[in-house]
Amino acid sequence: MNHEQQPIAFTPSSESKSLSTTEPHLYSTSCGYCGHGYDEEGLWPTIQQQEYFEVRPPVEGLLFQYNYLLNVFTTPDMAKYLAEAEITEDVYALPIHLQRLLSEVKEEVVLKRINKEHIEHQHQQQQPSMAMIRLERVRNYVWIQSGGDVANLMSALTELMSDEDELENVLGF
């Protein structure tokens, strides 16, 4: 085998100094940031051409995809939060059952706030709506699954969102 290779010069810009592949790489034999590598036998440095690029979705989009629901479940007063907070786009990533439930509860809470003066004049005790009861059932289930730990709440919520049968059981369908 002939291991005599001619040095290959690589210049990223006209101002920089030529680099020779016969010189050892500064970091390691497998650098993920550039094209330096070694031949098949692992003896001679080479500049390798990258054949493909890996495209990954942004990490923040994957980790926190249920922010609105997480905020609803961690607030002390869900009705007040739903009445005052705007629905964000991450709600549309939820299963359709929860999207509808959140819309129903928000609508009921806002309507109750509008009609609050009328109800106060009648001196009647307000009953929680069925939609609010179902949302509280989901909230309690997620809190129980997380062991009452806020740090585990997101993983419990994500697990419930991925299991549609369990979600339907919790919602009472």
C-alpha positions in Angstrom: 0.0 0.0 0.0 1.2 3.4 -0.8 0.6 5.8 2.1 2.3 8.7 0.5 -0.3 11.4 0.0 0.3 14.9 -1.1 -0.8 17.5 1.4 -4.1 19.1 0.5 -4.3 22.8 1.2 -7.6 24.2 2.5 -8.1 28.0 2.7 -11.4 29.2 4.1 -10.6 32.7 3.0 -7.9 34.5 1.0 -6.6 36.2 4.2 -6.1 33.0 6.2 -3.1 30.8 6.2 -3.2 27.4 4.3 -3.8 24.4 6.4 -2.2 21.1 5.5 -4.0 17.8 6.2 -0.7 16.2 7.1 -0.6 18.2 10.2 -2.6 16.7 13.1 -6.0 18.3 13.9 -6.0 20.6 16.8 -8.9 19.0 18.6 -9.4 15.3 17.9 -9.7 12.7 15.2 -13.4 13.3 14.8 -14.3 16.9 14.7 -17.9 17.7 14.1 -17.3 21.3 13.2 -15.1 20.9 10.2 -14.1 18.5 7.5 -11.0 17.1 9.1 -10.8 13.4 9.5 -8.5 10.4 8.8 -8.4 7.9 6.0 -10.0 4.4 6.2 -7.0 3.0 8.1 -7.0 5.9 10.5 -3.4 6.9 9.8 -3.5 9.8 7.4 -5.3 13.1 7.9 -7.7 14.1 5.2 -10.3 16.7 4.5 -13.7 15.0 4.1 -16.6 16.3 2.2 -19.9 16.5 4.1 -22.5 14.5 2.2 -25.6 15.6 4.0 -26.9 18.1 6.5 -29.1 17.1 9.3 -32.0 19.4 10.0 -33.7 19.2 13.3 -36.7 21.1 14.6 -36.0 23.8 17.2 -35.7 22.4 20.7 -37.9 25.0 22.3 -40.8 24.0 20.1 -40.6 20.4 21.3 -40.0 21.0 25.0 -42.7 23.5 25.8 -45.5 22.7 23.5 -48.3 22.9 26.1 -47.5 26.3 27.8 -51.0 27.6 27.9 -52.4 24.4 29.4 -49.5 24.2 31.9 -50.3 27.8 33.0 -54.0 27.0 33.4 -53.1 23.9 35.5 -50.6 25.8 37.8 -52.7 28.9 38.4 -54.6 29.0 41.7 -57.8 30.3 40.1 -58.4 28.7 36.7 -61.6 30.7 36.0 -59.8 34.0 36.6 -56.8 33.0 34.4 -59.1 31.8 31.6 -61.1 35.0 31.7 -58.0 37.3 31.6 -55.4 35.4 29.5 -55.5 35.2 25.8 -55.5 31.8 24.2 -52.1 31.2 22.6 -51.2 29.3 19.5 -49.9 26.3 21.4 -53.5 25.4 22.2 -53.9 24.3 18.6 -51.3 21.5 19.2 -53.6 20.0 21.8 -55.9 17.1 21.0 -59.2 18.3 19.7 -61.1 17.3 22.8 -59.0 19.6 25.0 -59.2 22.4 22.4 -63.0 22.3 22.5 -63.0 22.0 26.3 -60.7 25.1 26.8 -62.9 27.1 24.3 -66.1 26.1 26.2 -64.7 26.9 29.6 -63.2 30.2 28.4 -66.6 31.2 26.8 -68.5 30.2 30.0 -66.2 32.1 32.3 -66.3 35.2 30.1 -70.1 35.1 29.9 -70.4 34.6 33.7 -68.2 37.7 34.2 -70.4 39.7 31.9 -73.5 38.5 33.6 -72.0 38.8 37.1 -74.0 41.9 38.1 -77.2 40.2 37.0 -76.5 37.1 39.1 -75.5 39.1 42.1 -78.8 40.8 42.1 -80.6 37.5 42.2 -78.5 36.3 45.2 -78.1 32.8 43.7 -75.1 30.5 44.3 -73.3 29.9 41.1 -72.8 26.3 40.1 -69.6 25.4 38.2 -70.3 24.5 34.6 -69.8 21.0 33.3 -66.9 22.2 31.1 -65.1 23.7 34.2 -65.7 20.4 36.1 -64.2 18.4 33.3 -61.2 20.7 33.0 -60.7 20.5 36.8 -60.8 16.7 36.5 -58.0 16.8 33.9 -56.0 19.2 36.1 -56.4 16.9 39.1 -55.4 13.9 37.1 -52.2 15.6 35.8 -51.3 16.8 39.3 -51.8 13.3 40.7 -49.7 11.7 37.9 -46.9 14.3 38.6 -46.9 13.4 42.3 -47.8 17.0 43.1 -44.4 18.1 41.8 -44.3 21.1 39.4 -41.1 19.8 37.9 -42.9 16.6 36.8 -46.1 18.4 35.6 -44.9 18.9 32.0 -43.9 15.3 31.5 -47.3 14.1 33.0 -49.1 16.5 30.8 -47.2 15.4 27.7 -47.8 11.7 28.5 -51.5 12.4 28.8 -51.6 14.3 25.5 -49.9 11.3 23.8 -52.5 8.8 25.1 -55.8 9.8 23.6 -57.7 6.8 25.2 -56.6 7.9 28.6 -57.5 11.5 27.9 -61.0 10.4 26.8 -61.3 8.4 30.1 -60.3 11.4 32.2 -62.6 13.8 30.3 -65.5 11.3 30.8 -66.4 10.6 27.2 
